[in-house]
Amino acid sequence: MSDQANENIESVLQETRSFPPPAEFVEQANISSKEQYEELWNRAKDDPAGFWGDLAQGLEWSQPYDQVLEGEMPETKWFTGGKINASVNCIDRHLDSWRKNKAAIVWEGEPGDTRVLRYQDLYREVCKFANCLKKLGVETGDRVTLYMPMVPELAIAMLACSRIGATHSIIFGGFSADAIADRNNDAQAKLVITADGGWRRGKNIPLKEAVDQSLEKSPSVEKVVVYRRTGCEVDMVPDRDYWWHDLMEDVSAECDPVELDSEHPLFILYTSGSTGKPKGVQHSTGGYLLGTMMTSKWVFDLKEDDTYWCTADIGWITGHSYIVYGPLANGATTVMYEGAPNWPDEGRFWEIIEKYQVNIFYTAPTAIRAFIKWGDEWPNKYDLSSLRLLGTVGEPINPEAWMWYHTVIGQERCPIVDTWWQTETGGIMMSPLPGVTATKPGSCTTPLPGVVPDIVTAEGESLGDNQGGLLVMRQPWPHMLRTLYGDHERFKDVYFSTIEGCYLAGDSARRDEDGYYWIMGRIDDVINVSGHRLSTMEVESALVAHPKVAEAAVVGFPHEIKGEGICCFVTLTTEDGSDELKNELKQHVRTQIGVVATPDEIRFAAALPKTRSGKIMRRLLRDIAAGRESTGDTTTLEDFNVIANLKQKED
Ligand code: WT7
């Protein structure tokens, strides 16, 4: 835990507005009364095995499980003895009904090209690609890296991996070659699936080139599959690189699914932690599928004829759980869009909603803040009357952004579900149920059935109403992470060693007098930039790897669009404090980590403020970065001049 956790946790947000679910929504909702919710929640709390065991009947098992829940946190196992396959549950079981010709994926490319894959089409493509993987030597238990643009082939590749029991590890396209190499090595990936490039604001993002560079440092990777998307020039290395379309030419469109243990690792997804080294969050098959299937149904009130759109990139957990696995396990129609929200203009998202008559729309507060800035004229140009439900995820939503979403996009007709969860939790944990919960702007409201949160002190004592503290989970849930790949000790240490018997979320929060949860921020050195988690240590490590940097301290500061921006305080080994060097360092961080970590500000300093024991005083730096007068105690500061100098630099 950082010094941030030791500061008094106080909430400044005072929000009293409350919006009950509209009557027309309640009438048609999957869960429509408080009694129903309470009954589900209480049963899940008192009898988790009975509750989840009943729901698991809604999945297709090739061999029934012996036991629903085994062990205690952190060593919990779900549905042991059961055999299951994720691709069967997302595809095959929809084929013996009329759903066989229902749209599974409605895709829109950034340049305006479109594709629709019906469940039957998805089945054929997934089977064929699974056969390609086998042909290239991929076996059950191998790890496969995916570094792809938002094209249907990304979902096809995920499901093909799951069909043969290969564990996928998706790396967001905004990460650099170095980041790919780190993840390839950590996971010991055998194969990489990528594309020549992807479209972003009309420009080609050279994905294959980044993979080529990464492979100079990833000895475990034997082969690469390249999907042709943009048609840009790429180097193909003989006997290592294969075109997707060539491989698909002569393979069978049938591929028997491998029957896997319920606990078989479906995927690994890297996320930032307190230290510089990303964590390989590992998810299971049976529990994860059940969790994403049920939470999709509850939170998004999914109906058979809905068109559902989550705008996340599949490179993040939101895309895994709520573009691919959750919606497809429900047999839903999921929309997938390749590009930027402001290409060719700022109306693109609203145009897509009108074009496909989207009913459920799930996006991030950072996007909403950008929409507000771009102006109401963009959404106002389009017919948004198909929308019946709106969602947000990734960071706290400011009440004003919430109100804008409610009035301008939802036209006061659509409930808003503010969903709190994490890469580690696999699925949504706290959220309104749209047919039940009165919403309050800025609160993720109440826990879903099966989720038993609490707010505690650092000593583990439960706190009362409106007292800020550490957010923990007191009970296990089926879709929680199982380990950090290759580092079970770190898994136990990070999540389960602080508060006895509980999962530590890493967020601070308070619960109000109505039992509503309000997330206040992280308690570790993790910042949330545009809804993406970044470790300040990761950026610091990247900076000090530059020959001209002696020392670096990185903090977040409030940013109008991104939520948090990245501010880097840097001491140099040279006299060169130029603007060119600032740009060079920004570029350097981009090359080391990726575009997601590009610093917003670099500030050169003669020294960094430290405690007598030599710890950098990040709290002071946060105040300076935010332009606040520091209110904290500075008596332990090693040298008062340091802080005076840093402040002067601002003017
Ligand atoms: C962290 C997890 C899981 C979706 C994408 C982010 C913050 C997430 C909310 C919300 C306030 C939120 C938390 C959390 N967060 N959703 N609705 N309200 N904060 O996943 O990268 O694993 O980040 O995002 O701080 O710990 P992630």
Residues whose N, C-alpha, C, O or C-beta is under 5 A from the ligand:
A	BS01	WT7	T318 T392 V393 G394 E395 P396 D418 T419 W420 W421 Q422 T423 E424 C444 A505 D507 I519 G531 H532 R533
